[in-house]
Amino acid sequence: MPGDYESALQMVTEAVTIKQKLDAPEIEMASLVNTQANVLKQLERYEEALVGYFKAIKVARNLSFPRGISATAANIGDVYLRQKKYAQALPFLLEGVALQEEHGYSSNLPENYDHLSETYKALGDFENALLYREKQADLSAEALSLEKDQATSELRTKYETEKKEALISTQEERLNQQRTVQVFVIGIASLLGLILFLLYRSYGQKQSANQLLAKTNEELGQKMEENELLLQEIHHRVKNNLQIISSLLNLQSASINDPNALQAVQESQNRVRSMALIHQKLYQGKNLAAVEMKDYLETMGQTILDTFGSAAANVAIRVPMEPLEVDVDTAVPLGLIVNELVINACKYAFPNEQEGEISLSLQQTDNGQYQLSVADNGIGEQGLAIENHKGTGFGTRLVELLTLQLNGKLSRDYSNGTSITITYPI
């Protein structure tokens, strides 16, 4: 199509330009120019094609290159023939045919014989027109015969080749099938062997792992038992040491005549006793790292009442809470706080052996906090006035410091007796 020739012309023109810049050899440039002229001829740009052909044939003649001369001369004759310039076409066609016959360039001879016959006919030389038409027919027949023989030979060769290839292919297919079966059988056997080996090794490893795990669990169990016994012993010894300190304070108080000093020693004894009670509950309980607060508060409260004797004979301890475990680090400051607050209640809330009760509770609130409450139904603000008048204020400061240690918040209410509430985060 014309569009294809336009693209071809653009490409070959670019090639000519590049070769000129590279100073290519004459023969190479002549070939490109001849190709460019061929495209121009197909585009019917005959004058431009003739310019290229004459350049190419000049180089071919200077180099005595018969193939190039014959091909270019035939192309020049073809262009003149298309332009109906028969007299100008004839010498170039004769030159091209002569060189082709002389050197055996037979590929384009039938076409050139046809062009000569057409040219002689147009010039009125019917004898030569017939002569070259017969040459064309003879050459075409010869070429046809050669092509037929060649085709027959090729078909025979192809048949024999395909026959042999089919036989070889069949044999190879059978061999491939046999190899495939062998490989499949070997693969299945190998896979089964590997599976059996892995199962055997996995079974052995599992057995070893189970034995090692059982041994490790046994050793861990022994270690845990040893650690628990050791921790129980530590709590027991700490409790005994604290009791010794409490006993020493008790002995010391027997020789003290100053009421204020005696009161301070007794309060210190109560504080030591509250901490000793924590360690007692720890080594007696099942959990060595936490204290069950309900039982602890009941025991400590009753112990404090007992120390006051008849002065607190009409006072009862209530612990309205569910069982709740607290770690040791929190239980110690809580115990000291409750100790101070219960002692204050026994000293100031129920004068003249007045009846009453002290309520102790520790509960978890809905907003994720703990709330410690120590409340009594005693004389309330009157008892606070007595405390401020008679007390040293050390117990109050101790409660405030321990509340800070817990990151808690302390609040007091004297509207119905005395209620102290401490709220701290979990």
C-alpha positions as CSV (number, residue, x, y, z in Angstrom):
1,M,0.0,0.0,0.0
2,P,1.2,3.6,-0.7
3,G,1.3,4.3,3.1
4,D,3.8,1.4,3.5
5,Y,6.0,2.8,0.7
6,E,6.0,6.2,2.3
7,S,7.2,4.7,5.6
8,A,9.8,2.7,3.7
9,L,11.0,5.8,1.9
10,Q,11.4,7.7,5.2
11,M,13.4,4.9,6.7
12,V,15.7,4.4,3.7
13,T,16.2,8.2,3.4
14,E,17.3,8.3,7.1
15,A,19.7,5.4,6.4
16,V,21.2,7.2,3.4
17,T,21.7,10.4,5.5
18,I,23.4,8.4,8.4
19,K,25.7,6.6,5.9
20,Q,26.7,9.8,4.3
21,K,27.7,11.3,7.7
22,L,29.7,8.1,8.4
23,D,31.4,8.4,5.0
24,A,30.4,4.8,4.1
25,P,32.0,3.0,1.1
26,E,30.7,3.8,-2.4
27,I,29.3,0.3,-3.0
28,E,27.3,0.5,0.3
29,M,26.0,3.9,-0.6
30,A,25.1,2.8,-4.1
31,S,23.1,-0.1,-2.7
32,L,21.1,2.2,-0.4
33,V,20.5,4.8,-3.2
34,N,19.3,2.0,-5.5
35,T,16.9,0.8,-2.7
36,Q,15.7,4.4,-2.3
37,A,15.1,4.6,-6.0
38,N,13.1,1.3,-5.9
39,V,10.7,2.8,-3.4
40,L,10.4,6.0,-5.4
41,K,9.5,3.9,-8.5
42,Q,6.7,2.2,-6.5
43,L,5.4,5.6,-5.5
44,E,5.5,6.6,-9.2
45,R,8.0,9.4,-8.5
46,Y,9.8,8.4,-11.6
47,E,12.1,11.4,-12.2
48,E,13.4,11.1,-8.6
49,A,13.9,7.4,-9.0
50,L,15.9,7.9,-12.2
51,V,18.3,10.3,-10.4
52,G,19.0,7.6,-7.8
53,Y,19.4,4.8,-10.4
54,F,21.9,6.8,-12.5
55,K,24.0,7.5,-9.4
56,A,23.9,3.8,-8.5
57,I,24.8,2.6,-12.0
58,K,27.7,5.1,-12.2
59,V,29.2,3.6,-9.1
60,A,28.7,0.0,-10.3
61,R,30.3,0.8,-13.7
62,N,33.3,2.5,-12.0
63,L,33.8,-0.6,-9.9
64,S,33.1,-3.0,-12.8
65,F,30.4,-4.7,-10.8
66,P,28.2,-6.6,-13.4
67,R,25.5,-7.6,-11.0
68,G,24.9,-4.1,-9.9
69,I,25.1,-2.8,-13.5
70,S,22.6,-5.4,-14.8
71,A,20.1,-4.8,-12.0
72,T,20.2,-1.0,-12.2
73,A,20.1,-0.9,-16.0
74,A,17.0,-3.1,-15.9
75,N,15.4,-0.8,-13.3
76,I,16.1,2.3,-15.5
77,G,14.6,0.5,-18.5
78,D,11.5,-0.4,-16.4
79,V,11.1,3.3,-15.3
80,Y,11.2,4.5,-18.9
81,L,8.9,1.7,-20.0
82,R,6.4,2.9,-17.3
83,Q,6.7,6.4,-18.7
84,K,6.1,5.0,-22.2
85,K,9.5,6.2,-23.3
86,Y,10.2,3.0,-25.3
87,A,13.2,4.2,-27.3
88,Q,15.0,5.3,-24.1
89,A,14.1,2.1,-22.3
90,L,15.4,-0.3,-25.0
91,P,19.2,0.1,-24.6
92,F,19.1,-0.2,-20.8
93,L,16.9,-3.3,-20.9
94,L,19.2,-4.9,-23.5
95,E,22.2,-4.1,-21.4
96,G,20.6,-5.5,-18.3
97,V,19.5,-8.7,-20.1
98,A,22.9,-9.2,-21.8
99,L,24.7,-9.1,-18.5
100,Q,22.2,-11.4,-16.8
101,E,22.5,-14.0,-19.6
102,E,26.3,-13.7,-19.6
103,H,26.7,-14.1,-15.8
104,G,23.8,-16.4,-15.2
105,Y,21.6,-14.0,-13.2
106,S,18.4,-15.8,-14.0
107,S,16.2,-14.7,-11.2
108,N,14.9,-11.5,-12.9
109,L,15.3,-12.7,-16.6
110,P,11.6,-13.7,-17.1
111,E,10.5,-10.2,-16.0
112,N,13.1,-8.5,-18.2
113,Y,12.3,-10.6,-21.2
114,D,8.7,-9.5,-20.7
115,H,9.8,-5.9,-20.6
116,L,11.8,-6.2,-23.8
117,S,8.9,-7.9,-25.6
118,E,6.6,-5.2,-24.5
119,T,9.1,-2.5,-25.6
120,Y,9.7,-4.0,-29.1
121,K,6.0,-4.4,-29.6
122,A,5.5,-0.7,-28.8
123,L,8.3,0.2,-31.2
124,G,6.7,-2.0,-34.0
125,D,9.5,-4.6,-34.0
126,F,7.2,-7.6,-33.7
127,E,9.9,-10.1,-34.6
128,N,12.0,-9.2,-31.6
129,A,8.9,-8.9,-29.5
130,L,8.0,-12.5,-30.4
131,L,11.6,-13.6,-29.8
132,Y,11.8,-12.3,-26.2
133,R,8.3,-13.6,-25.5
134,E,9.4,-17.1,-26.5
135,K,12.5,-16.7,-24.4
136,Q,10.3,-15.8,-21.5
137,A,8.1,-18.8,-22.1
138,D,11.0,-21.2,-22.5
139,L,12.6,-19.8,-19.3
140,S,9.3,-19.9,-17.5
141,A,8.7,-23.5,-18.6
142,E,12.3,-24.5,-17.6
143,A,11.8,-22.8,-14.3
144,L,8.5,-24.4,-13.8
145,S,10.0,-27.9,-14.5
146,L,12.8,-27.2,-12.1
147,E,10.4,-26.0,-9.5
148,K,8.3,-29.1,-10.1
149,D,11.3,-31.4,-9.8
150,Q,12.5,-29.5,-6.8
151,A,9.0,-29.6,-5.2
152,T,8.7,-33.3,-5.9
153,S,12.2,-33.9,-4.4
154,E,11.3,-31.8,-1.4
155,L,8.0,-33.6,-0.9
156,R,9.7,-37.0,-1.1
157,T,12.4,-35.9,1.3
158,K,9.9,-34.3,3.6
159,Y,7.8,-37.5,3.5
160,E,10.8,-39.7,4.3
161,T,11.9,-37.3,7.0
162,E,8.5,-37.1,8.6
163,K,8.2,-40.9,8.4
164,K,11.5,-41.3,10.2
165,E,10.7,-38.5,12.7
166,A,7.3,-40.1,13.4
167,L,9.0,-43.4,14.1
168,I,11.7,-41.7,16.3
169,S,8.9,-39.7,18.0
170,T,7.0,-42.9,18.7
171,Q,10.0,-44.5,20.2
172,E,10.9,-41.5,22.2
173,E,7.4,-41.2,23.5
174,R,7.5,-44.8,24.6
175,L,10.8,-44.2,26.3
176,N,9.5,-41.1,27.9
177,Q,6.5,-43.0,29.2
178,Q,8.7,-45.7,30.6
179,R,11.0,-43.0,32.2
180,T,7.9,-41.2,33.6
181,V,6.6,-44.4,35.1
182,Q,10.0,-45.2,36.5
183,V,10.4,-41.7,37.9
184,F,6.9,-41.8,39.3
185,V,7.5,-45.1,41.0
186,I,10.9,-43.9,42.4
187,G,9.3,-40.7,43.5
188,I,6.4,-42.4,45.3
189,A,8.9,-44.8,46.9
190,S,11.1,-42.0,48.0
191,L,8.2,-40.0,49.3
192,L,6.9,-42.9,51.3
193,G,10.4,-43.5,52.7
194,L,10.7,-39.9,53.6
195,I,7.3,-39.8,55.3
196,L,8.1,-43.0,57.3
197,F,11.5,-41.5,58.3
198,L,9.9,-38.2,59.3
199,L,7.2,-40.0,61.2
200,Y,9.7,-42.2,63.0
201,R,11.9,-39.1,63.8
202,S,8.9,-37.1,64.9
203,Y,7.8,-39.9,67.2
204,G,11.3,-40.1,68.7
205,Q,11.5,-36.4,69.1
206,K,8.0,-36.3,70.6
207,Q,9.0,-39.1,73.1
208,S,12.1,-37.2,74.0
209,A,10.3,-33.9,74.3
210,N,7.6,-35.5,76.5
211,Q,10.3,-37.0,78.7
212,L,12.1,-33.7,78.9
213,L,8.9,-31.8,79.6
214,A,7.9,-34.3,82.3
215,K,11.4,-34.0,83.9
216,T,11.3,-30.2,83.6
217,N,7.8,-30.0,85.1
218,E,8.9,-32.2,88.0
219,E,11.9,-30.0,88.6
220,L,9.8,-26.9,88.4
221,G,7.3,-28.4,90.8
222,Q,10.1,-29.2,93.3
223,K,11.5,-25.7,92.9
224,M,8.1,-24.1,93.5
225,E,7.5,-26.2,96.6
226,E,11.0,-25.2,97.8
227,N,10.3,-21.5,97.1
228,E,6.9,-21.6,98.8
229,L,8.4,-23.3,101.8
230,L,11.3,-20.7,101.8
231,L,8.8,-17.8,101.5
232,Q,6.6,-19.2,104.3
233,E,9.7,-19.5,106.4
234,I,10.6,-15.9,105.6
235,H,7.2,-14.6,106.5
236,H,7.2,-16.7,109.7
237,R,10.6,-15.3,110.7
238,V,9.6,-11.7,109.9
239,K,6.4,-12.2,112.0
240,N,8.5,-13.7,114.9
241,N,10.9,-10.8,114.7
242,L,8.1,-8.2,114.8
243,Q,6.5,-10.0,117.7
244,I,9.9,-9.8,119.5
245,I,9.9,-6.1,118.9
246,S,6.4,-5.8,120.1
247,S,7.3,-7.8,123.3
248,L,10.3,-5.5,123.8
249,L,8.1,-2.4,123.5
250,N,5.7,-4.1,126.0
251,L,8.5,-4.6,128.5
252,Q,9.7,-1.1,127.9
253,S,6.3,0.3,128.6
254,A,6.3,-1.3,132.1
255,S,9.0,1.0,133.2
256,I,7.6,4.2,131.7
257,N,5.8,6.6,134.1
258,D,5.2,9.5,131.7
259,P,1.7,9.0,130.3
260,N,2.5,10.6,126.9
261,A,5.6,8.4,126.5
262,L,3.7,5.3,127.5
263,Q,1.0,6.1,125.0
264,A,3.6,6.6,122.2
265,V,5.2,3.2,123.0
266,Q,1.9,1.4,123.1
267,E,0.9,2.9,119.8
268,S,4.2,1.8,118.3
269,Q,3.5,-1.6,119.7
270,N,0.1,-1.7,118.0
271,R,1.7,-0.7,114.7
272,V,4.3,-3.4,114.9
273,R,1.6,-5.9,115.8
274,S,-0.5,-4.9,112.7
275,M,2.5,-5.6,110.4
276,A,3.3,-8.8,112.2
277,L,-0.3,-9.9,111.7
278,I,0.1,-9.4,107.9
279,H,3.1,-11.8,107.8
280,Q,1.2,-14.2,110.0
281,K,-1.7,-14.3,107.5
282,L,0.7,-14.7,104.6
283,Y,2.5,-17.8,105.9
284,Q,-0.8,-19.3,107.2
285,G,-2.6,-18.7,103.9
286,K,-2.4,-20.4,100.5
287,N,-1.3,-17.3,98.6
288,L,2.1,-16.2,99.8
289,A,2.1,-12.9,97.8
290,A,-1.3,-11.5,98.8
291,V,-3.3,-10.9,102.0
292,E,-7.0,-11.7,102.4
293,M,-8.2,-8.4,103.8
294,K,-11.6,-9.3,105.3
295,D,-10.1,-11.8,107.7
296,Y,-7.1,-9.6,108.3
297,L,-9.2,-6.6,109.2
298,E,-11.5,-8.6,111.5
299,T,-8.5,-10.1,113.4
300,M,-6.6,-6.8,113.7
301,G,-9.7,-4.9,114.8
302,Q,-10.5,-7.4,117.5
303,T,-6.9,-7.4,118.6
304,I,-6.9,-3.6,119.1
305,L,-10.2,-3.8,121.1
306,D,-8.6,-6.4,123.3
307,T,-5.6,-4.1,124.1
308,F,-8.0,-1.4,125.3
309,G,-9.7,-3.8,127.8
310,S,-12.7,-2.5,129.6
311,A,-12.5,0.9,127.9
312,A,-13.7,-0.7,124.7
313,A,-15.7,-3.5,126.2
314,N,-18.9,-2.2,124.7
315,V,-17.5,-1.6,121.2
316,A,-18.0,-4.1,118.4
317,I,-16.0,-4.6,115.2
318,R,-17.9,-5.1,112.0
319,V,-16.4,-5.9,108.6
320,P,-19.2,-5.6,106.0
321,M,-17.2,-6.7,102.9
322,E,-16.6,-9.6,100.6
323,P,-13.3,-11.5,100.8
324,L,-10.6,-9.5,98.8
325,E,-6.9,-10.3,98.3
326,V,-4.4,-7.4,98.2
327,D,-0.7,-7.6,97.5
328,V,1.8,-7.3,100.4
329,D,3.1,-3.8,99.3
330,T,-0.4,-2.4,99.5
331,A,-1.6,-4.4,102.6
332,V,1.2,-3.0,104.9
333,P,0.2,0.7,104.5
334,L,-3.5,-0.2,104.6
335,G,-3.0,-2.1,107.9
336,L,-1.1,0.8,109.4
337,I,-3.9,3.2,108.4
338,V,-6.6,1.0,109.8
339,N,-4.6,0.5,113.0
340,E,-4.3,4.3,113.5
341,L,-7.9,5.0,112.8
342,V,-9.3,2.1,114.9
343,I,-7.1,3.2,117.9
344,N,-8.3,6.8,117.5
345,A,-11.9,5.6,117.5
346,C,-11.4,3.5,120.6
347,K,-9.7,6.4,122.4
348,Y,-12.0,9.3,121.4
349,A,-15.3,8.1,119.9
350,F,-16.8,6.2,122.8
351,P,-16.1,8.0,126.1
352,N,-17.3,6.7,129.5
353,E,-17.5,3.1,128.1
354,Q,-20.2,4.1,125.7
355,E,-21.7,1.4,123.4
356,G,-20.9,1.5,119.7
357,E,-19.4,-0.2,116.7
358,I,-16.6,0.4,114.3
359,S,-17.1,-0.6,110.7
360,L,-14.1,-1.6,108.5
361,S,-14.4,-2.3,104.7
362,L,-12.3,-2.4,101.6
363,Q,-14.1,-2.6,98.3
364,Q,-13.4,-2.1,94.6
365,T,-15.5,0.7,93.0
366,D,-17.1,0.8,89.6
367,N,-14.5,3.3,88.2
368,G,-11.5,1.0,88.8
369,Q,-10.4,2.1,92.2
370,Y,-10.2,0.7,95.8
371,Q,-12.1,2.4,98.6
372,L,-11.1,1.9,102.3
373,S,-13.6,2.9,104.9
374,V,-13.2,3.2,108.7
375,A,-16.4,4.5,110.3
376,D,-17.8,4.6,113.9
377,N,-21.1,5.7,115.3
378,G,-19.5,7.6,118.2
379,I,-19.6,11.2,119.2
380,G,-18.2,12.5,116.0
381,E,-16.9,16.1,116.1
382,Q,-16.8,16.1,119.9
383,G,-14.3,13.2,119.7
384,L,-12.3,15.1,117.1
385,A,-12.1,18.1,119.5
386,I,-10.9,15.8,122.3
387,E,-8.3,14.2,120.0
388,N,-7.0,17.6,118.9
389,H,-6.8,18.7,122.5
390,K,-5.1,15.6,124.0
391,G,-3.3,13.9,121.0
392,T,0.1,14.6,119.5
393,G,-1.1,14.5,115.9
394,F,1.4,11.9,114.9
395,G,-1.2,9.3,114.0
396,T,-3.1,11.8,111.8
397,R,0.1,12.7,110.0
398,L,1.0,9.1,109.6
399,V,-2.4,8.4,108.0
400,E,-1.9,11.3,105.6
401,L,1.6,10.2,104.6
402,L,0.5,6.6,104.0
403,T,-2.4,7.9,101.9
404,L,0.1,9.7,99.7
405,Q,2.2,6.6,99.4
406,L,-0.9,4.9,98.0
407,N,-1.5,7.8,95.6
408,G,-4.9,8.0,97.3
409,K,-7.4,10.7,98.4
410,L,-8.6,11.0,102.0
411,S,-12.0,12.4,103.0
412,R,-13.6,12.8,106.5
413,D,-17.3,13.0,107.5
414,Y,-18.5,13.8,111.0
415,S,-22.2,14.1,110.4
416,N,-23.0,10.8,111.9
417,G,-20.2,9.7,114.1
418,T,-16.8,9.7,112.3
419,S,-16.3,8.2,108.8
420,I,-12.8,8.2,107.2
421,T,-12.7,7.2,103.5
422,I,-9.5,6.7,101.4
423,T,-9.8,6.1,97.7
424,Y,-6.7,5.0,95.7
425,P,-6.1,3.5,92.2
426,I,-5.7,-0.2,91.6
